[in-house]
Amino acid sequence: MTSAPDLLATPSERALILGSTSRYRHELLSRLGLPFEAVAPQVDETPSAGEVPADLALRLAIAKARDVAQRHPQAVVIGSDQVADLHGEPLGKPGNHERAVSQLRRMRGQTVVFQTALAVVCQATGFEQHDTAAVRVVFRDLSDEEIENYLRKEQPYDCAGSAKSEGLGIALLERIDNDDPTALIGLPMIRTCRMIRAAGVRIL
């Protein structure tokens, strides 16, 4: 994790931007009761050859934050990305039913590490911090019928690894091990609070 000196700006002086269009991240950040804008980053999310999941998530989180910060240099920008790590293989958003079925069949009975990366950038002040929250998830030995029923009801096709833990996806799991309970949803809020405070945003 890298850092720069704390900013002196107050929330009224420094805008807060979420560099994401994810409804899950938007809902999580809204819990702080701070005004913010959501801006879509323009980043190619194609993995590099041989790139491990944690590195992929962190690279994309930083790229998203920097991309939005270039267009909004005075703002404090939050970027995040999540990649499911199945024995070193990255699993992203399935996008459709067939790929979701394939993902869940491969993950059943397995331990999957969800790598949720976070970056906070303010270009005007040179501030940048980044970190990754790893969440270890043990999946139940799911039947094909359970997988189909879950997907038809939840349709989690925009969730990494097809696992929407804040909804019906919790029924897929045996155990969750982490130090930041919101990380699995898509934005590690304990780390987010720490970083935006360091960037000069007053939360309380």
C-alpha positions as CSV (number, residue, x, y, z in Angstrom):
1,M,0.0,0.0,0.0
2,T,1.3,3.5,-0.9
3,S,0.3,6.7,0.7
4,A,0.8,10.5,0.5
5,P,0.5,13.2,3.1
6,D,-3.1,13.8,4.5
7,L,-5.1,16.6,2.8
8,L,-6.2,19.7,4.6
9,A,-9.5,20.0,2.7
10,T,-12.9,19.6,4.3
11,P,-15.8,17.7,2.6
12,S,-17.3,20.9,1.5
13,E,-14.1,21.9,-0.3
14,R,-13.3,18.5,-1.8
15,A,-15.9,16.5,-3.8
16,L,-16.1,12.8,-3.2
17,I,-16.5,10.6,-6.3
18,L,-17.2,6.8,-6.6
19,G,-15.4,5.6,-9.7
20,S,-18.0,2.9,-10.3
21,T,-21.5,2.4,-11.6
22,S,-22.0,-0.7,-9.4
23,R,-25.3,-0.5,-7.5
24,Y,-23.7,-2.5,-4.7
25,R,-20.8,-0.1,-4.2
26,H,-23.2,2.8,-4.5
27,E,-25.4,1.4,-1.7
28,L,-22.4,0.7,0.5
29,L,-20.9,4.2,0.2
30,S,-24.4,5.7,0.7
31,R,-24.3,4.3,4.3
32,L,-21.8,7.0,5.3
33,G,-24.4,9.8,4.6
34,L,-21.9,11.8,2.6
35,P,-22.7,13.5,-0.7
36,F,-20.9,11.9,-3.6
37,E,-21.2,11.4,-7.3
38,A,-20.8,8.1,-9.2
39,V,-18.8,8.3,-12.4
40,A,-18.1,5.4,-14.8
41,P,-14.4,4.7,-15.2
42,Q,-13.2,4.0,-18.8
43,V,-10.8,1.1,-18.2
44,D,-10.1,-2.1,-20.1
45,E,-10.7,-4.9,-17.6
46,T,-9.1,-7.6,-19.7
47,P,-6.7,-9.6,-17.5
48,S,-3.0,-9.6,-18.5
49,A,-1.4,-12.9,-19.4
50,G,-0.5,-14.9,-16.2
51,E,-2.0,-12.2,-13.9
52,V,-3.0,-13.6,-10.6
53,P,-6.5,-12.5,-9.2
54,A,-5.2,-10.3,-6.4
55,D,-2.9,-8.4,-8.8
56,L,-5.7,-8.1,-11.4
57,A,-8.2,-6.7,-8.8
58,L,-5.6,-4.2,-7.5
59,R,-4.5,-3.1,-10.9
60,L,-8.0,-2.4,-12.0
61,A,-9.0,-0.6,-8.8
62,I,-6.0,1.8,-9.2
63,A,-6.7,2.2,-12.9
64,K,-10.3,3.1,-12.3
65,A,-9.5,5.6,-9.6
66,R,-6.8,7.3,-11.6
67,D,-8.9,7.4,-14.8
68,V,-11.8,9.2,-13.0
69,A,-9.3,11.4,-11.1
70,Q,-7.8,12.6,-14.3
71,R,-11.2,13.9,-15.4
72,H,-12.0,15.3,-11.9
73,P,-8.6,16.3,-10.5
74,Q,-9.9,18.3,-7.5
75,A,-12.0,15.4,-6.2
76,V,-11.3,12.5,-3.9
77,V,-12.0,9.4,-6.1
78,I,-12.7,5.9,-4.9
79,G,-11.9,3.0,-7.3
80,S,-12.6,-0.7,-6.5
81,D,-12.6,-4.0,-8.2
82,Q,-13.4,-7.6,-7.2
83,V,-12.1,-10.9,-8.6
84,A,-12.9,-14.3,-7.3
85,D,-9.8,-16.5,-6.9
86,L,-10.4,-20.2,-7.4
87,H,-7.1,-21.9,-6.8
88,G,-5.2,-19.1,-8.6
89,E,-7.7,-18.7,-11.5
90,P,-9.6,-15.4,-11.7
91,L,-13.4,-15.6,-11.9
92,G,-15.2,-12.4,-12.8
93,K,-18.8,-11.5,-13.4
94,P,-20.5,-14.3,-15.3
95,G,-22.7,-12.0,-17.4
96,N,-25.2,-14.7,-18.2
97,H,-26.9,-17.9,-16.8
98,E,-24.8,-20.4,-18.5
99,R,-21.5,-19.0,-17.3
100,A,-22.9,-18.6,-13.8
101,V,-23.9,-22.3,-13.7
102,S,-20.4,-23.2,-14.8
103,Q,-18.8,-21.0,-12.1
104,L,-20.9,-22.4,-9.3
105,R,-20.4,-26.0,-10.3
106,R,-16.7,-25.4,-10.2
107,M,-16.9,-23.6,-6.8
108,R,-19.1,-26.1,-5.0
109,G,-17.3,-27.7,-2.0
110,Q,-14.3,-25.4,-2.6
111,T,-12.7,-22.5,-0.8
112,V,-12.7,-19.4,-2.9
113,V,-10.9,-16.2,-2.0
114,F,-12.7,-13.0,-3.1
115,Q,-10.1,-10.3,-3.7
116,T,-11.6,-6.9,-3.3
117,A,-9.2,-4.1,-4.1
118,L,-9.6,-0.4,-3.2
119,A,-7.8,2.7,-4.4
120,V,-8.4,6.3,-3.3
121,V,-6.8,9.1,-5.4
122,C,-6.8,12.9,-5.5
123,Q,-4.8,14.1,-8.4
124,A,-4.7,17.8,-7.3
125,T,-2.9,16.9,-4.1
126,G,-0.9,13.9,-5.2
127,F,-2.8,11.7,-2.7
128,E,-3.0,7.9,-3.4
129,Q,-3.6,4.9,-1.2
130,H,-4.5,1.4,-2.2
131,D,-5.1,-2.0,-0.5
132,T,-6.8,-5.3,-1.0
133,A,-9.2,-7.1,1.3
134,A,-9.2,-10.9,0.9
135,V,-12.3,-12.8,1.9
136,R,-12.1,-16.6,2.2
137,V,-15.4,-18.2,1.4
138,V,-16.2,-21.9,1.7
139,F,-19.0,-23.1,-0.6
140,R,-21.4,-25.9,0.3
141,D,-21.4,-29.0,-1.9
142,L,-24.2,-27.7,-4.0
143,S,-26.5,-29.8,-6.1
144,D,-27.3,-28.9,-9.7
145,E,-30.9,-28.2,-8.6
146,E,-29.8,-25.9,-5.9
147,I,-27.6,-24.0,-8.3
148,E,-30.4,-23.6,-10.8
149,N,-33.0,-22.6,-8.2
150,Y,-30.6,-20.0,-6.8
151,L,-29.7,-18.5,-10.2
152,R,-33.4,-18.3,-11.3
153,K,-34.4,-16.5,-8.1
154,E,-31.3,-14.2,-7.6
155,Q,-29.9,-13.7,-11.1
156,P,-26.5,-12.6,-9.8
157,Y,-25.0,-12.2,-13.2
158,D,-23.2,-8.9,-12.3
159,C,-21.5,-10.4,-9.2
160,A,-18.0,-11.8,-9.3
161,G,-18.2,-15.6,-9.0
162,S,-22.0,-15.4,-9.2
163,A,-22.2,-15.3,-5.3
164,K,-24.5,-12.5,-4.0
165,S,-23.9,-13.0,-0.3
166,E,-26.1,-10.1,0.8
167,G,-29.0,-11.9,-0.8
168,L,-30.0,-15.5,-1.3
169,G,-26.3,-16.3,-2.1
170,I,-25.7,-16.7,1.7
171,A,-27.4,-20.1,1.4
172,L,-24.6,-21.3,-0.9
173,L,-22.0,-20.9,1.8
174,E,-20.6,-22.9,4.7
175,R,-18.3,-20.1,6.1
176,I,-17.0,-16.6,5.5
177,D,-13.6,-15.5,6.9
178,N,-12.6,-11.9,6.7
179,D,-11.7,-8.7,8.6
180,D,-14.1,-6.3,6.7
181,P,-17.7,-7.7,6.3
182,T,-18.6,-5.4,3.4
183,A,-15.7,-6.4,1.3
184,L,-17.5,-9.4,-0.1
185,I,-20.3,-7.2,-1.3
186,G,-17.9,-5.1,-3.3
187,L,-16.4,-2.2,-1.3
188,P,-14.4,-2.8,1.9
189,M,-15.9,0.0,4.0
190,I,-13.5,-0.1,6.9
191,R,-10.6,0.5,4.5
192,T,-12.7,3.0,2.6
193,C,-13.4,5.0,5.7
194,R,-9.7,4.9,6.7
195,M,-8.5,6.0,3.2
196,I,-11.0,8.9,2.6
197,R,-10.3,10.2,6.1
198,A,-6.6,10.2,5.2
199,A,-7.5,12.1,2.0
200,G,-9.2,14.8,4.0
201,V,-12.8,13.7,4.0
202,R,-14.5,14.1,7.4
203,I,-17.0,11.3,8.0
204,L,-18.2,12.0,11.6
